[in-house]
Amino acid sequence: MTSAASRDSQPADLSSGIRVTDLDPAVRPQDDLYLHVDGRWLERTEIPADKSRYGAFLQLAEAAEDAIRTIIEADAEADANADDASTADRRKIGDLYASFMDEDRAEQLGASPIADDIAAALAPQTVTEFVTAVGRAEERGSSGFFGLYVDNDPGQPDRYVPFVMQGGIGLPDESYYREEQFADVRGKYLIYLQVLLELAGVDAAAERAHDVLQLETDIAAAHWDVVASREIEKTYNLRTFDQLVAATPNIDWSAYLEAAQVDPKVLAEVVVAQPSALEGLAALLTEDRLPAWRSWLAVNVIRGAAPYLSHDFVEINFDFYGRTLSGTPELRPRWKRGVSLVQGGLGEAVGREYVAQHFPPMAKHRMDELVANLIEAYRRSVDSLTWLGDDTKRLALEKLAKFTPKIGYPVKWRDYSTLEIDRDDLVGNVRAIGRYEQARELGKIGRPIDRDEWFMTPQTVNAYYNPGFNEIVFPAAILQPPFFNAEADDAANYGGIGAVIGHEISHGFDDQGSKYDGDGRLVDWWSATDREAFEKLTAALVAQYNALEPLDAPGHKVNGALTLGENIADLSGLSIAWQAYLLSLGVDPAQSAADAVAQAARQAPVIDDLTGPQRFFLSWSQVWAEKRRPEEAVRLLTIDPHSPNDLRANQIPRNLDAFHEVFSVVADDRLWLGSDERVRIW
């Protein structure tokens, strides 16, 4: 851990890392930490017209977007005659962006780039012909029949297997097809489907739209809900190809794979995440419903290409998916959408340039130290738990010792040499990217696990834990204020990025991550008694969140079961970050909360009239500053496993003894939580 000597060697003029001018003295932190820290920001901040929400994450994402635009526009001028790999990638970046920015060409072409695909979607006269058409559409990047990706096998994590996920619907999830609160959305979706088909010149658009909505409603009826879909024991269903065929007799898998240009050996073994949903989809694939299926495939072809066609397609697509579903008033400027396309298609090529220009080595060094400190604090905390038996505790510590941190950027960059980009063919480029990604993903089958692979780009403002790799990953772009501030005192960094680090570590021990061992294997390494004790603690956390309503969606409750994994990670992450901060000050976290807080307040400098412990919790809250549009708030409550930001900022500290001590919270204060109601897991 950071020693007193290294602490004394830190610059004396470090900032507090807190937006002190934003602190609202009219709102006490004991009553509402979120509004005390972020209320003034909320009052003065308007959500940009092209966004459904706005906050700390998106502010950093905007800064990254601006930096990437500069990179991309420079790459558009790259030497067309150079042939080294780096310059070749730069040229592809520039050409892909230029193809998107050529709006005049998109307007001239209209729907013509997908005319043949629409005709192919409407042509099948038999179920086998339809499945063939689906495979062909999949190969060209516009099917949506089901999800297919490759990852390491939870049961045998040293090999890759394909995963098949439920699909076939155009609304956010199955609840949108059945719940009364979404009746208006369904009505607008029907209009959207009709207009989309009309724009593409498809006949009988109104009738087809009704058929598609009814078909998707029937598909959704077999879908698993969002809670069941995150339970790994239920979604890990390893099947042989013969078993897959037997369970879905209406799908001619050989015809599908041939048309999709996929080697049948790829599906020799496959994990079917929601078997009954796939079987339900297949059961609907009958001759009498072929007209509806043809219309459905035509819609998927058009919808998949809509962002890359003329403005009328772009606008109708945004009107539903942006305005209706998320409440966003305005379409993003074309350059921003072009940047997103390049990010999706050539993300690591852009990331290599981003890191070279925007990620100082010092930031990586500081993060290495913080991660090591958080892991050590976690080790001590697990070792001190009284509810966890010795055998399970030993295995938990073994798993923790096997964690792999990745910080900033990959040690090796993705090879884009096989991806061909044509500056004059936007839709063709999108298809080429889809083919490249399919070949890259499916090409993993039979190869050794690549543990150097990243699943986010360095310019992404986020972080993740991967249970199959037992790794925690922190891209370069998140290592900025308010999460990480090299000019700030440690308190703000432990309350910001420290809690994020603790959050990602804790995903390895949440309700799902705890079912994997240190090698990424899905195996029950817990005693029955310890699992029961764990579930008793997590049930209390579910109950807490089930009772909560966010500020921006009154009358709508949080789904405590859906958000459990993230809530565990928030709670344990903040708790461990606090303990790591204490250790950095030479304070023993095992002593009483009152004594630890008092000692930490003496050890840490007072900056901006704030003690170190106060800055720690204020920093936690300021990273969650966010405004959302009402439609987006409801959508996220329905499908997002994260709790709303105001509740993350307030509810998690309520469960920490330290928070009550730091701000002298008493029973009459709104954020008081009785000591017997406070949940501590890790």
C-alpha positions in Angstrom: 0.0 0.0 0.0 1.0 3.6 -0.3 3.4 4.4 2.5 3.5 7.5 4.7 6.8 8.4 3.0 5.3 8.3 -0.5 2.3 10.3 0.8 4.6 13.0 2.1 6.3 13.1 -1.2 3.1 14.1 -3.1 2.9 17.8 -4.3 1.7 20.1 -1.6 -0.6 22.0 -3.9 -2.8 19.2 -5.1 -6.4 20.2 -5.6 -9.4 18.8 -3.8 -10.8 17.2 -7.0 -14.2 18.4 -6.0 -16.4 21.0 -7.9 -16.7 23.0 -4.7 -18.6 25.8 -6.4 -21.3 23.3 -7.3 -21.9 22.2 -3.7 -25.3 23.3 -2.6 -25.4 24.5 1.0 -29.2 24.5 0.9 -29.2 20.7 0.6 -27.4 18.8 3.4 -25.4 15.7 2.4 -27.1 13.9 5.3 -30.4 14.4 3.5 -29.4 14.0 -0.1 -25.8 13.6 -1.0 -26.6 13.6 -4.7 -28.4 16.9 -4.8 -25.9 18.4 -2.4 -23.1 17.6 -4.8 -24.9 17.7 -8.2 -28.0 19.7 -7.7 -26.6 23.0 -9.0 -25.1 21.1 -12.0 -28.6 19.6 -12.6 -30.2 23.1 -12.5 -27.9 24.7 -15.0 -27.4 21.8 -17.3 -29.5 21.2 -20.4 -29.4 17.9 -22.1 -28.0 18.5 -25.6 -30.7 18.2 -28.2 -29.1 15.2 -29.8 -28.9 13.1 -26.6 -31.3 11.2 -24.4 -29.2 11.8 -21.3 -26.2 13.7 -20.2 -23.7 13.5 -17.4 -20.1 12.9 -16.4 -19.7 9.8 -18.6 -21.1 11.5 -21.7 -19.1 14.7 -21.1 -15.9 12.6 -21.3 -17.3 10.7 -24.2 -17.9 14.0 -26.0 -14.3 15.1 -25.4 -13.1 11.7 -26.7 -15.4 12.1 -29.7 -13.9 15.5 -30.5 -10.4 14.1 -30.2 -11.3 11.2 -32.5 -12.8 13.5 -35.0 -9.5 15.4 -35.3 -7.7 12.1 -35.7 -10.1 10.8 -38.3 -10.1 14.0 -40.4 -6.3 14.0 -40.4 -6.4 10.4 -41.5 -8.7 11.3 -44.4 -5.6 13.0 -45.8 -3.3 10.1 -45.3 -0.8 9.3 -48.1 -2.7 7.0 -50.4 0.5 5.5 -51.7 2.0 4.4 -48.4 1.9 0.7 -47.7 3.0 0.3 -44.0 0.3 -1.2 -41.8 -0.2 1.9 -39.6 -0.7 4.2 -42.6 -2.9 1.6 -44.3 -5.2 1.7 -41.3 -5.2 5.5 -41.3 -6.2 5.4 -44.9 -9.1 3.0 -44.1 -10.2 5.2 -41.3 -10.2 8.3 -43.5 -11.9 6.4 -46.4 -14.7 5.0 -44.2 -15.4 8.4 -42.7 -15.4 10.0 -46.1 -17.8 7.5 -47.4 -20.2 8.3 -44.6 -19.8 12.1 -45.0 -20.7 12.0 -48.7 -24.3 13.0 -48.0 -24.9 14.0 -51.6 -24.2 10.5 -52.8 -26.4 8.9 -50.2 -29.3 11.2 -51.3 -28.7 10.3 -55.0 -28.7 6.5 -54.3 -31.8 6.5 -52.0 -32.8 2.8 -51.3 -31.0 1.5 -54.4 -28.0 0.0 -52.4 -30.4 -2.5 -50.7 -32.9 -3.0 -53.6 -31.6 -6.5 -54.3 -31.6 -7.4 -50.6 -35.3 -6.4 -50.3 -36.2 -8.4 -53.3 -34.4 -11.4 -51.9 -36.2 -11.0 -48.6 -39.6 -11.0 -50.3 -38.9 -13.9 -52.7 -38.9 -17.1 -50.6 -41.8 -19.5 -51.4 -40.9 -22.2 -48.8 -39.6 -22.3 -45.3 -36.2 -23.6 -46.5 -35.9 -20.8 -49.1 -36.7 -18.3 -46.3 -34.0 -19.8 -44.0 -31.6 -19.5 -46.9 -32.6 -15.9 -47.4 -32.0 -15.2 -43.6 -28.6 -16.7 -43.9 -27.8 -14.6 -46.9 -29.0 -11.5 -45.1 -26.9 -12.5 -42.1 -23.8 -12.7 -44.3 -24.6 -9.2 -45.5 -25.2 -7.9 -42.0 -29.0 -7.5 -41.7 -30.8 -10.5 -40.3 -31.7 -10.2 -36.6 -33.1 -13.7 -36.5 -31.0 -14.5 -33.4 -27.8 -13.3 -31.9 -24.5 -15.2 -32.6 -21.2 -14.4 -31.0 -18.1 -16.3 -29.8 -16.6 -16.4 -26.3 -14.7 -18.8 -24.1 -16.8 -21.7 -22.8 -17.9 -21.2 -19.2 -17.6 -24.9 -18.6 -14.2 -25.3 -20.3 -12.7 -21.7 -20.3 -9.6 -22.7 -22.3 -11.6 -23.0 -25.5 -13.9 -20.9 -27.6 -17.6 -21.8 -28.4 -20.3 -20.0 -30.2 -23.3 -18.6 -28.3 -26.8 -18.2 -29.7 -29.0 -15.6 -28.1 -32.7 -14.9 -28.5 -33.6 -12.3 -31.2 -36.2 -11.5 -33.8 -37.7 -8.4 -32.2 -37.4 -4.7 -33.0 -38.5 -3.2 -29.6 -36.1 -3.1 -26.6 -37.3 -6.2 -25.0 -40.3 -8.6 -24.6 -42.1 -6.4 -22.0 -42.7 -3.7 -24.7 -45.0 -6.1 -26.6 -47.2 -7.0 -23.6 -47.2 -4.3 -21.0 -50.0 -1.7 -21.1 -47.5 1.1 -20.3 -46.0 0.6 -23.7 -49.2 0.5 -25.7 -48.5 4.0 -27.2 -45.0 2.9 -28.1 -46.5 -0.2 -30.0 -48.8 2.1 -31.9 -45.9 4.3 -33.0 -43.9 1.3 -33.8 -46.6 0.1 -36.2 -46.6 3.5 -38.0 -42.8 3.3 -38.2 -42.9 -0.1 -39.8 -45.4 1.0 -42.4 -43.5 4.2 -43.3 -40.2 2.3 -43.5 -41.7 -0.2 -45.9 -43.3 2.5 -48.0 -40.1 4.5 -48.3 -38.4 1.4 -49.6 -41.2 0.9 -52.2 -42.6 -2.3 -50.7 -46.2 -2.8 -51.6 -49.1 -3.4 -49.1 -47.0 -1.6 -46.5 -49.8 -1.2 -44.0 -50.8 -4.9 -44.1 -47.2 -6.0 -43.9 -46.6 -3.7 -40.9 -49.4 -5.3 -39.0 -48.1 -8.8 -39.9 -44.6 -7.9 -38.6 -45.9 -6.5 -35.3 -48.0 -9.6 -34.7 -45.2 -11.9 -35.6 -42.8 -10.1 -33.3 -45.4 -10.2 -30.6 -45.5 -13.9 -30.9 -41.7 -14.2 -31.0 -41.5 -12.0 -27.8 -44.0 -14.3 -26.0 -41.3 -17.0 -25.9 -38.5 -14.6 -24.9 -37.0 -14.8 -21.5 -37.3 -11.6 -19.4 -34.3 -9.5 -18.5 -33.9 -11.0 -15.0 -33.9 -14.6 -16.2 -31.5 -13.7 -19.1 -28.8 -12.7 -16.7 -28.8 -15.9 -14.6 -25.7 -17.8 -15.9 -26.8 -21.3 -14.7 -30.0 -20.9 -16.7 -28.3 -19.5 -19.8 -25.4 -21.9 -20.0 -26.9 -24.7 -22.2 -24.2 -26.5 -24.2 -25.7 -28.3 -27.2 -24.2 -30.4 -30.0 -25.2 -29.5 -33.5 -27.5 -32.5 -33.7 -29.2 -31.5 -30.5 -29.7 -27.9 -31.9 -31.2 -29.3 -35.1 -33.5 -31.7 -33.1 -34.8 -28.8 -30.9 -35.5 -26.5 -33.9 -36.7 -28.8 -36.7 -38.3 -26.0 -38.7 -34.8 -24.3 -39.2 -32.8 -25.9 -42.0 -29.5 -25.2 -40.4 -27.5 -26.5 -43.3 -29.2 -24.2 -45.7 -28.7 -21.3 -43.2 -25.0 -21.9 -42.7 -24.3 -22.3 -46.4 -26.0 -19.1 -47.2 -24.3 -17.3 -44.4 -21.0 -18.7 -45.5 -20.3 -20.2 -42.1 -18.4 -23.5 -41.8 -20.8 -26.0 -40.2 -18.0 -27.2 -37.9 -18.3 -23.8 -36.1 -21.6 -25.1 -34.6 -20.3 -28.5 -33.6 -21.0 -27.4 -30.1 -23.0 -24.3 -29.2 -24.3 -22.6 -26.1 -28.0 -21.8 -26.5 -28.7 -19.0 -24.0 -32.5 -19.2 -24.0 -33.5 -22.6 -25.4 -37.2 -22.1 -25.1 -37.0 -18.8 -26.9 -35.1 -20.3 -29.8 -37.5 -23.2 -30.0 -40.4 -20.7 -29.9 -39.0 -18.8 -32.8 -38.5 -22.0 -34.8 -42.1 -23.1 -34.1 -43.4 -20.0 -35.7 -41.4 -20.7 -38.9 -44.3 -22.4 -40.8 -45.5 -22.2 -44.4 -48.8 -20.4 -43.4 -46.8 -17.6 -41.8 -44.3 -17.1 -44.7 -45.9 -13.9 -45.8 -45.3 -12.4 -42.4 -41.8 -13.7 -42.2 -41.0 -12.3 -45.6 -42.2 -8.8 -44.5 -40.3 -9.3 -41.3 -37.0 -9.9 -43.1 -37.6 -7.0 -45.5 -38.0 -4.7 -42.4 -34.8 -6.0 -40.9 -32.9 -5.4 -44.2 -34.2 -1.9 -44.4 -33.8 -1.0 -40.8 -30.3 -2.3 -40.7 -29.3 -0.1 -43.6 -31.4 2.9 -42.8 -28.6 4.9 -41.0 -26.5 4.7 -44.2 -29.2 5.6 -46.8 -30.8 8.9 -47.8 -32.1 11.3 -45.2 -35.7 10.2 -45.3 -34.6 6.7 -44.1 -32.3 8.2 -41.5 -35.0 10.5 -40.2 -37.8 7.9 -39.9 -35.4 5.5 -38.1 -34.3 8.2 -35.7 -37.9 9.4 -35.2 -38.8 6.1 -33.6 -35.6 4.8 -32.0 -34.5 8.3 -30.9 -37.5 10.4 -30.3 -40.1 7.8 -29.4 -38.1 5.3 -27.4 -35.5 7.7 -25.8 -37.1 11.2 -26.1 -34.2 12.6 -28.0 -35.4 15.7 -29.9 -32.6 16.0 -32.6 -30.6 13.7 -34.7 -26.9 13.8 -34.0 -24.8 15.9 -36.5 -23.6 13.8 -39.4 -19.9 14.0 -38.4 -20.8 12.5 -35.0 -22.6 9.6 -36.6 -19.6 9.2 -39.0 -17.3 9.0 -36.0 -19.5 6.3 -34.4 -19.3 4.3 -37.6 -15.5 4.5 -37.7 -15.4 3.6 -34.0 -17.5 0.5 -34.6 -15.6 -0.6 -37.6 -12.0 0.4 -37.0 -12.1 1.1 -33.2 -8.6 -0.2 -32.3 -7.0 1.5 -35.3 -8.4 4.8 -34.0 -7.5 3.8 -30.5 -3.9 3.4 -31.3 -3.7 7.0 -32.4 -5.9 8.2 -29.5 -3.5 6.6 -27.0 -0.4 8.0 -28.6 -1.9 11.5 -28.4 -4.0 11.6 -25.3 -2.8 9.0 -22.7 0.3 10.0 -20.7 2.4 7.1 -19.3 2.1 8.7 -15.8 -1.7 8.0 -15.8 -1.0 4.3 -16.4 1.5 4.3 -13.5 -0.9 5.9 -11.1 -3.6 3.5 -12.2 -1.3 0.5 -11.7 -0.8 1.7 -8.1 -4.4 2.3 -7.4 -5.5 -1.1 -8.8 -2.8 -2.9 -6.7 -4.0 -1.0 -3.6 -7.7 -1.9 -4.3 -6.9 -5.6 -4.7 -4.9 -5.6 -1.5 -7.8 -3.9 0.3 -10.1 -6.4 -1.1 -7.9 -9.2 0.1 -7.9 -7.9 3.6 -11.6 -7.3 3.6 -12.4 -10.9 2.4 -10.0 -12.3 5.0 -11.9 -10.4 7.7 -15.4 -11.5 6.7 -17.3 -13.4 9.5 -20.2 -14.7 7.3 -17.9 -16.6 4.9 -16.5 -20.0 5.9 -12.8 -20.7 5.7 -12.9 -23.0 2.7 -14.9 -20.6 0.5 -12.8 -17.7 1.8 -9.6 -19.5 0.7 -11.1 -20.0 -2.8 -12.3 -16.4 -3.0 -8.8 -15.2 -2.2 -7.3 -17.6 -4.8 -9.7 -16.1 -7.4 -8.7 -12.6 -6.3 -5.0 -13.4 -6.7 -5.7 -14.5 -10.2 -7.3 -11.3 -11.3 -5.7 -9.7 -14.5 -5.8 -5.9 -14.6 -5.7 -4.3 -18.0 -5.2 -0.5 -18.1 -5.3 2.0 -20.9 -4.9 0.0 -24.1 -4.1 -3.4 -25.4 -0.6 -4.9 -25.6 -1.3 -5.8 -29.2 -3.6 -4.1 -31.7 -6.2 -5.7 -33.9 -5.1 -6.5 -37.5 -7.4 -4.9 -40.1 -5.3 -6.0 -43.1 -8.2 -8.1 -44.5 -10.8 -5.4 -44.2 -11.3 -3.6 -47.5 -12.8 -0.1 -47.5 -14.1 1.8 -50.5 -14.3 5.5 -50.2 -17.2 5.6 -52.6 -19.4 2.8 -51.2 -20.8 3.4 -47.7 -23.3 0.5 -47.6 -20.7 -1.8 -49.1 -18.3 -0.7 -46.3 -20.8 -1.5 -43.6 -21.2 -4.9 -45.1 -17.5 -5.4 -45.3 -17.1 -4.5 -41.7 -19.8 -7.1 -40.8 -18.0 -9.8 -42.8 -14.7 -8.9 -41.3 -16.2 -9.1 -37.7 -17.9 -12.4 -38.5 -14.8 -13.9 -39.9 -12.7 -12.6 -36.9 -15.2 -14.0 -34.4 -15.9 -17.4 -35.9 -12.2 -17.8 -36.7 -11.6 -18.1 -33.0 -13.2 -21.5 -32.9 -10.5 -24.1 -32.5 -7.8 -21.6 -31.6 -6.1 -21.0 -28.2 -7.8 -18.3 -26.1 -6.4 -14.9 -26.8 -6.2 -13.4 -23.3 -4.7 -10.1 -24.7 -8.0 -9.3 -26.5 -9.9 -6.2 -25.4 -13.7 -6.0 -25.6 -13.7 -2.2 -25.4 -11.6 0.4 -27.3 -9.2 2.6 -25.4 -11.3 5.7 -26.3 -14.4 4.2 -24.6 -15.5 6.0 -21.4 -16.3 2.9 -19.4 -14.7 -0.2 -17.7 -15.6 -3.9 -17.4 -15.1 -7.2 -15.7 -14.9 -10.3 -17.8 -15.8 -13.4 -15.8 -14.5 -15.9 -18.4 -11.1 -14.2 -18.4 -11.2 -13.1 -14.7 -10.0 -9.7 -15.8 -10.7 -6.1 -15.0 -10.3 -3.6 -17.8 -10.0 0.2 -17.7 -9.8 2.0 -21.0 -7.7 5.2 -21.3 -10.6 7.5 -21.9 -12.1 6.9 -18.4 -8.9 7.9 -16.7 -9.8 11.6 -16.6 -11.7 13.9 -14.1 -14.0 13.5 -12.4 -13.0 9.8 -12.3 -9.3 10.2 -12.2 -7.4 13.4 -11.7 -3.6 13.4 -11.6 -3.7 16.9 -10.0 -6.0 16.0 -7.2 -5.4 14.6 -3.7 -5.9 10.9 -3.2 -9.3 11.2 -1.6 -11.0 12.3 -4.8 -9.3 9.6 -6.8 -10.2 6.8 -4.4 -13.8 8.0 -4.3 -13.9 8.3 -8.1 -11.8 5.8 -10.1 -11.0 3.9 -6.9 -14.7 3.0 -6.5 -14.9 2.1 -10.2 -11.9 -0.2 -9.8 -13.6 -1.7 -6.7 -16.8 -2.0 -8.6 -15.2 -4.0 -11.4 -13.3 -6.3 -8.9 -16.6 -6.8 -7.1 -18.3 -8.1 -10.3 -16.1 -11.1 -9.8 -18.0 -11.7 -6.6 -21.5 -10.5 -7.4 -24.5 -12.8 -7.7 -23.4 -14.1 -11.1 -19.6 -13.5 -11.2 -19.3 -15.4 -7.9 -20.3 -18.5 -9.8 -17.0 -18.5 -11.8 -13.7 -19.6 -10.3 -10.3 -17.9 -10.7 -9.8 -19.6 -14.0 -13.1 -18.4 -15.5 -14.8 -21.7 -15.1 -18.5 -21.9 -14.2 -18.3 -24.1 -11.1 -19.9 -24.2 -7.7 -16.9 -23.4 -5.4 -19.1 -22.3 -2.5 -20.3 -24.3 0.5 -24.1 -24.5 0.7 -24.0 -22.6 4.0 -21.9 -19.8 2.6 -24.1 -19.4 -0.5 -27.2 -19.2 1.7 -25.6 -16.5 3.8 -24.6 -14.6 0.6 -28.1 -14.8 -0.8 -29.6 -13.6 2.5 -27.4 -10.5 2.2 -28.2 -9.9 -1.5 -31.9 -10.3 -0.8 -31.7 -7.4 1.6 -30.1 -5.3 -1.1 -32.8 -6.3 -3.6 -35.5 -5.3 -1.1 -33.8 -1.9 -0.6 -33.8 -1.1 -4.3 -37.3 -2.5 -5.0 -38.6 0.4 -2.8 -36.7 3.2 -4.6 -38.0 5.6 -7.3 -35.5 7.8 -9.3 -36.0 11.5 -9.4 -36.6 11.6 -13.1 -39.2 8.7 -13.2 -41.7 9.2 -10.4 -44.1 6.3 -10.0 -41.6 3.9 -11.5 -39.7 1.6 -9.2 -36.3 0.1 -9.6 -36.1 -3.7 -10.3 -33.9 -4.9 -7.5 -33.4 -8.3 -9.1 -32.4 -6.9 -12.5 -30.0 -4.4 -10.9 -28.6 -6.8 -8.2 -25.2 -7.5 -9.8 -24.5 -3.8 -10.4 -25.7 -2.8 -6.9 -23.5 -5.4 -5.3 -20.6 -4.0 -7.3 -21.4 -0.4 -6.4 -21.7 -1.3 -2.7 -18.6 -3.5 -2.4 -16.7 -1.2 -4.7 -17.3 1.9 -2.6 -16.6 0.0 0.6 -13.3 -1.4 -0.7 -12.3 1.9 -2.1 -12.9 3.5 1.3 -10.8 0.8 3.0 -8.0 1.3 0.4 -8.0 5.0 1.0 -7.7 4.4 4.8 -4.7 2.1 4.1 -3.1 4.7 1.9 -3.2 7.0 4.9 -1.8 4.4 7.2 -5.2 4.0 8.9 -6.4 0.5 10.0 -9.8 -0.1 8.4 -10.5 -2.9 10.9 -11.0 -0.4 13.8 -14.4 1.2 14.4 -15.8 3.4 11.7 -15.8 6.4 14.1 -12.1 6.0 15.0 -11.1 5.3 11.4 -12.8 8.4 10.1 -11.4 10.6 12.9 -7.8 9.3 12.2 -8.2 9.7 8.5 -9.5 13.3 8.9 -6.3 14.0 10.9 -4.0 12.3 8.4 -5.3 13.7 5.2 -4.9 17.4 4.3 -7.9 19.7 4.5 -8.4 21.2 1.1 -11.2 23.7 0.2 -12.4 23.4 3.8 -13.1 19.7 3.2 -11.5 16.8 5.1 -10.2 13.8 3.2 -13.1 11.6 4.2 -15.6 14.2 3.1 -13.9 14.6 -0.3 -14.0 10.8 -0.7 -17.8 10.7 -0.5 -18.3 13.9 -2.4 -16.2 12.5 -5.2 -18.3 9.4 -5.3 -21.4 11.5 -5.8 -20.0 13.9 -8.4 -19.2 11.1 -10.9 -22.9 10.2 -11.0 -24.2 13.6 -12.1 -26.6 12.9 -14.9 -29.9 14.2 -16.5 -32.2 11.9 -18.5 -35.2 12.5 -20.6 -38.4 10.9 -19.2 -38.7 8.3 -22.0 -35.1 7.3 -21.6 -35.5 7.0 -17.8 -38.4 4.6 -18.3 -36.6 2.6 -21.0 -33.6 2.1 -18.8 -35.6 1.1 -15.8 -37.1 -1.6 -18.0 -33.9 -3.1 -19.5 -30.8 -1.7 -17.9 -29.1 -3.7 -15.1 -27.7 -0.4 -13.6 -29.7 1.6 -11.1 -30.4 5.3 -11.9 -27.5 7.5 -11.0 -29.2 9.5 -8.3 -29.9 6.3 -6.4 -26.4 5.0 -6.9 -25.0 8.2 -5.4 -27.4 8.1 -2.4 -28.3 4.5 -1.6 -24.8 3.0 -1.6 -23.3 5.4 1.0 -26.3 4.8 3.3 -25.0 1.3 3.8 -21.6 2.3 4.9 -20.9 3.1 8.6 -18.2 5.5 7.5 -20.7 7.7 5.6 -22.8 8.1 8.7 -19.7 9.1 10.7 -18.2 11.4 8.1 -21.3 13.5 7.9 -22.7 12.8 11.4 -25.9 11.3 10.0 -28.5 10.7 12.6 -31.9 9.1 12.7 -33.8 12.2 11.7 -31.8 12.7 8.5 -33.2 11.4 5.2 -30.1 9.3 4.4 -30.0 7.6 7.8 -30.1 3.9 7.6 -30.2 1.9 10.8 -27.1 -0.1 11.5 -29.1 -3.4 11.4 -30.5 -2.4 8.0 -27.1 -1.7 6.4 -25.8 -4.3 4.0 -22.2 -5.2 3.9 -21.2 -8.1 1.6 -17.6 -7.9 0.6 
